[in-house]
Amino acid sequence: MYILLVDDEPLELEQLEYLMKPHFPYWTFFKANDAATAIAIAKSNKISLAFLDIQMPGKDGLTLGMELKELYDLDIIMVTAYQSFEYAQRSIRIGVNDYITKPVIEKELIQVLEKYHKWNAKSDAIQQALHIIHEEYAEKLPLSAVAAKIHLSPTYLSRKFLEEMEIGFADYLNGYRLEMAKRMLINEPDASISAVADHTGFNSQHYFSSLFRKNFGVTPSAYRLQTTDSPGG
């Protein structure tokens, strides 16, 4: 998987990579000292996860985060030396997945990254399959089509995917689609549930709503209300 690290301090970039590399040896790291370089990297490589320093000269990390999300879906973790309610609010608005404070402590970093261990696939084949899922989840994406794209038999890919990811192909794909649906429910409050289902790859609103409730314990509409309703607004 492609990981983007952005900070105007070169030592901070080196430290982040140094801390993560032993835990995620199959990740590929790209480093940038400013927003322009980061955008150029993201246009040339499909980034799955970006670590962005909030305070940088010129364009700050939150603005950069919004521009990255305009390119395509990716996860973002903000890195900051400051605890600020304003930063937290803006981070939520652009769909930041988490944020960590400097100085970065290895134990805390790895806890934040726990949910990404399934991205640590050992083979090129599975990494290619994950890239396709993350880029084309909104389309019809049967296992056979993914297998054809990476020149493998569907049977082999199915077995290899389950072996390395510890989850079946279809379950992983639906799980990823549901996570994208959660993001869309929050970021596009005017989108109908039917539109959310359609834009995240589900062929029926009923199936989408049923699967959403099974996984998260609430309907998509209730989830949207829970995440957008607040005492102050």
PESULMO-V385297 format. One record per helix or strand of 3 or more residues. SS is the DSSP state (H for helix, E for strand). FROM is the first residue (numbers start at 1). TO is the last residue. Records with the same first field share a line. If there is no record, write none. Layout:
SS=FROM-TO + FROM-TO
This chain:
E=2-6 + 28-32 + 49-53 + 75-80 + 98-101
H=10-21 + 35-44 + 61-71 + 85-93 + 106-112 + 114-119 + 124-136 + 143-149 + 154-165 + 169-187 + 193-199 + 205-216 + 220-228
